[in-house]
């Protein structure tokens, strides 16, 4: 009966096009809401003062926030992949145990960042070559986000349990509720509306934390009420070396892959701040770019979140045809999304910068930056999808390798060398240069993994439904 139930899972029976849309669209919408929150949050922060100290501070705090996201969602990839693979193999008991081990891993991550918030944030902010005002704003903002990170990690953990069984709509609802709450609370706490105290940049952090707790509560409720395929018992929380090992073997490379982004961001801020006269303006423009590109990148990440369980499930079920079709459709979707992104950034960069109340100098610099950096979007779409395929097949190391080569081996050295010219406009060229190198590496690795993992798979009874 259990095996029959597993085979009736929509990830093994629905037509791939319909399945990918049903899995990916909710996640893409969820990510768009998250991107909207990121932009709106920065728009409110940009209005706190004329000098934009707070906006610069949020940008300099981003590496640690990104590291937090890396731990939560990176380990979440290991959780989702492990659960989906076990469900694909028809082993519900092992899937339940994998879910419990995943919750343990996420809560351990929470403890790490609570300690970071209590003891390491001032040293991190002071290590950056920024003004005392910017550093002080960054410490206030980042300390709150880290110390109260339990809401974020709980939210991610239960969202991954929902995603692993194909309930991406429920995961979207949990994310959207928290993000919308965050958007509503931002102006209230930042500017002291509706009787709330005027907290400035600390208000932005408080709104973020409250939104995360609301998302966590929503995700937990939806899991316990709707996620019938996973039923975790207390005995499942007993440490299981093999399952923990699989989650970490997939999750840690994913964490490192995303953490590399934090290192890159930190290095880029250092390079830009080191450029005389234009340093803080350039760092602020770089921060704005990251906020705006999330509107383009996040839907592709949502597409990946819908794709990974499908590939993992059908890899466990040894269904080659469904795996290949899922990958093809995902690449096409990602390239189309990124092509739209290029058009927007090329045609209307000034309008995007106006959203952040950009000054004249910031706008002049930003228009050039957005147009140059966005040239890498289509290549990035291919890399993002193929890297997710590596993770879905249990080879997260290769995803990490691609990210490391792109951001540390190519991008940062290229940016530094171009900065020696003294022209900020040349520094932005490091992004398309790095993306060209990474897409070539992705293609080589994918061909290797295809021959090793996908090509040998047989055709199963699901094929006629695909």
N, C-alpha and C positions, 0 to 999 in steps of 0.2 A: 504493500500500500504506500509506504514512504517513497519507494522508487518511482511509483506511478505519479505521486504528487510532484516529485521533482521534475519529471519529464513534462508535466503539464504547466510548469512555470513558463510564463510568457517569454522569458529570455531564450527558451529552447524551442518554442513553437510558433510565435508570431512572425509574420513576414518582416524581414529585416528593416525595410524602409519605414514601415509603420512603427515597429518596435523602437528604432533609433529616435524617431520623432517623439514618441510618447515618453521615452526616457530622457532625451536631451532637451526638449523644449522647456519643460518645467525648470530644469537646472540652468538653462540659458537665461530664462526670465529671472530666476533667483539671483544669478550673477549680475544681471543688469541692474537689479534693485540694489545689490551690494555696491556696484560701481557708482550708482546714483548717490548712494549714501556717502561714499568716499569723496565725490565731487562736491556735494552740498555741504558736507562737513567743512571742507577746505574753503568753500565760498563764504561761509559764516565766519570762519577763523580769519579770513583775509580782511574782513570788515572791522576787526577789533581795533586796529590802529593804522594810521597812514603809512608808517614805515614798513609794514608787513613783517615785523619781527616774529610774530606768532606763526605766520604761514611758513616762514623759513625754518622755524623751530620744529614744526610738524614734519617738514621734509627731512630734517636732520635726524629726527626720532624714528623715521621710517625703517631703517635697517633692523632695529630691534623688534619693531612691530611685525615686519616681514619675517623675521626669524621665528616669532611666536606663531604666525600663520604657517610657516614651514613645518614646525613641529606638529601642529594640530592636523593640518590637511595632509602633510607628507606621511605621517604614521597612519592617517585615515585611509590612504591608498592601500597600505598593507592590510588594514582591517577589511576594507571592501573586497579586495582581491581574494583574501583567504576565505571569507564567508561565501562569496559568489562561487568560487571554485568548488568548495565542499557541497554547496547546494547543487551545482551542476553534476557532481559525482553521485548525488543521491544520499549524502551523509548529513542528515539534519542534526544529529547529535553532535558531530564534530563542528558543524557551523555554529551551533549555540555556544559551544566552548570557545571557539575563536572569537565570537562577539564579546564574551566576558573578558577574555585576555586583552582584547582591544580597549575595553573600558579602563582596565588597570593601567595600560600604557599611556592613555590620554591623561589620566589623573596624575601620573608620575611627572608628565611634562608640565602640568599646571604648577606643581610644587617647585620645579626648576625656575619658572618665570616669576613666581612670587618672591623667591630669593633674589632674583635679578632686580626686581622692583625695589626691594628693601635695601639692597647693599651696593649695586653696581651702576645704577642709572647715572648718578652724578659724574662718576669717572668716565663713563662712555660719552656723555655730552661734552665734558670738558676736554676730551681728546680731540675734538674737532675745532678747526681754526675759525671760530665764529665769535661774534661780540658777546660780552657778558650778558646783555639783555636777552639775546637769542638763546644762550645756554640756559639761563634761568627759566625761561618759558618752556624749553624742552624738558627740563627736569620735572617741572610741575605736571606737564602733560603725560609724559611717559611713565612716571612712577605710578600714577593712578591706574593706567592701562595694564601694567604688569602685576601689581599687587593684587588686583581683583580679576585676574585672568581666569578664575575658575569657571565663570559663566561662559567664556569663549570655548574652553576645552570641553566642557560638558555639552555645549551646543554641537560642536564638531563631531563628538563621539556618537551621539544619537542620530545625527543626520547621516553619518556613514552607515549605521545599522539600517536605516530606511533605504538608502541608496543601494545597498548590497542585495536587497530583495526586489529591486525594481521600483520601489515606491518613491520616485524622484519628485512627484507632485507634492507629497507630504513634506519632503525635505525642503522644497521650494517655499512652501507655506511657512515653515519654521524660520527660514532665513528672512523671508519678506516681512514677517511680523516684527522681528527684531530691528531690521533696517528701517522700516517705516517709523517705528517708535523712536529710533535714534534721530531720524530727520526731524521729527516733531519736537523732541526734547532739546536738540542743539540750540536753537535760538532762545528757548526758555531759560536754559542754564547759562549760556554765554552772555546774554544781554539782560538777564534778570526780569523776564516777562512773567505775567500772571502771579505776581507776588513772590517769585523765586529770587534768591540772592543773585546779584550780578557776579559771575565767577570767571569771566573771560576764558582763557585757554583751558583752565581747570574744568570749566563747565562743559567744554567739548569732550574731555576725557570722561567725565561723569555720565554724560549722555551715551557715550560709546559703551561703557560698562553696563549701564542699565539695559540698553538694547540687547546686549549679549545675554544677560540673564533672562530676558523675556524670550529670546530665541531658544535658549536652553530648556526653559520650562515647556515651551510649545513642542519642541522636538521630542522631549521625554514623554509627554502626554500622547502624542501621535504614535510613538513607537509602542507604548504599552497597550493602546486601544486598537491599533490597526495592523501592527506588524505580526501577523499570525504565524509566519514561517519561522520566526525566531522566538523561542521561549527559554530565557536564561534562568537557571536555578543557582542557588548559592554554591552548590558543589562545582559549578562551572568556573567559579572564580579561583579555585585552587590552581596555582601556577602550573602550567603545562609547557615544558621546555620546547617541545617540537613546534607547537602552535605559536608560542612567543617568538621562537626562532624564525618561523616563516613570516610572521607579521613584521618583525624587525628587519629581516633580510630584504624585504620589499620596501618597507617604510623608511628605514634609515637612508638608503640612497635617495629616496624621494625628499627626505628632510634636507640632506646635504645639497641636493640639486636646487632646492628653493633657497637654502641658506647661502648658497653661492651668490644668489641675487642680492642678499644683504651685504655681503663682502663687496660686490661690485658697486652697490649704491654708496656704501661708505667711502670706497676709493674714488668714485666719481665726484662725490661731494668734496673730498680732500683736493682733488685735482682742480675743480672749479673754484673752490675758495682760495686756492693758491694763486689764482690769476689776479694780478693787481687791478684795482679800481672796479672791476666788474664781477668779482668773486661771489658776493652774496646775491647779487641780481641773477647771475648764472645759475647758482644753486637753487634759487627760488623757481626759475624757469624750468629747471630739471625736475623739480618737485611737481610743478603744474603738469608737465608732460606725463609723468607717471600717473597722475590722477586721471588725465584725459584718455590716455591709452587704455586704461582699465575698461572703458566703455567698449573698446574693440576686442581686447584680450579676454575679458571675463566671459563673454558669450562662447568663445572657443573653449575656455576652461570648462564651462558648463556642458558643452558638447562632449568634451573628454570624460567628464564625470558620468554622463549617460552612456558613453561608449565602453568604458573600462569594465563594468559588471557584465556587459554582453559578451565581450571578448573573453573574459575570465570564465564565465559560465560555459560558453561553448568550447573553450579550450579544455575544461574539465570533462565536457561531454564528447570531446574529440570530433567536433564538427567543423571541418576545414572550410567548407563553402560559406557557412554563416560568418565565420571569422573574417574571411577575405572580403565579403560583401560589406560588412560593418566598417572595416578599415577604409575601403574605397569611398563609401558614402561620407564618412567622417572627414576625410581629406578634402573632398569636394566642398563640403559645407564650410570647413575652416577657411579654405582659400576664398570662397565667396564673401564670407564675413570680413576677412582682412582686406579684400579688394574695395569693399564699401568704405572701410576705414581709411584707406589711402586717399580716396576721393574726398572725404570730409576734411582730412588734415591738409590736403593740397589746396582745396577751394576756399575753406573758411577758417584758417588758423587765427585770424584776428578776432573773429566772433568767439572762438573758444577761450582766448585769453581775456576777453572782456568779461567773461563770467567770473573772473577772479579779481576784477577791478584793477587790472594791470596798468602800471604807469607807462609813460611814453617810451622810456628806455627799455623797460621790461617787455613791452609789446613788440618793439622793433627786434629785439633779440629773440623773443619767443616765436615770432612768425617764421624766421629762418630755421630755428631749431625744430619746430613741429614738421615743417616741410621736408627737411633732410632726414630726420629720424624715421618718419613714417614710410620712407622708401623700403624699409626692411619688412613691412607688415606681411606680405604674401609669403615670403620665405619663412617668417616666424610661424605662420599658420601651419605650414608643413611640418616644421620642427616640433611644434607643440603636440600635434596629433601623433606623430611617429614616436615621440618620447613617451606618450601615454600608452602606446601599444607595447613598448618595451616593458613598462610597469605591469600591464595586464597579463603579460606572458611570464611574469615572475623574474624579469631581468632589469630591475630598477637601477643596477649599477651603470648600465649603458645610458640611461636617462641622465644620471649624475655626470657621467663623462662628457656628454654633449654640452650640458650646461656649463661645466667647468671650462671646457675648451672655448666656448663662445664668450663667456663673460670674464674669465680670469686670464686665459692664455692669449686671447685675441683682443677683446674690447678694451680692457683697462690699459694694457701697454700701448695700444693704438691711440687711445685718448690722451695718455700722458705725452707721447711723442708729438702728437698734433698740437697739444697745448703749448709746447715749447715755441711754437710760431707766434704765440701771443694773440692769436685770432680764435675767439670762442666758436665762430661758425665752423671752423675746421674740426673742432673737437667732436661735433655732432656726427661727422662722417664715420666715426668709429663704430656706430651702431649698424649701419648697413654692411660695413666691412665684416664685422663679426658674424652677422646673420648668414652671409654668403658662405663663410667657412663652416658654420654649423649645419646648414642644410646638406652640404656635401657629405659631412660625416654621418648625418642621420641616414642618408640613403645607403651608404656602405654598411652600416650596422643593421639596418632593416633587412637588407638582402641576406646577411649572415644569419639573422634570427629566423627569417622565413625558411631558409633551407634546413635549419636545425630543428625548429619547433612546429612550424605550420605545414610545410610540405609533406612530412611523414604521416600526418593525421589521416584517418580513414573517413569515409562518408557514412553518416549515421542516418537513422530513420527520420531525423528532423528535416532533411534536405528538401523534401517535397513541400514543406511549409514555408520555405524561405523565399 
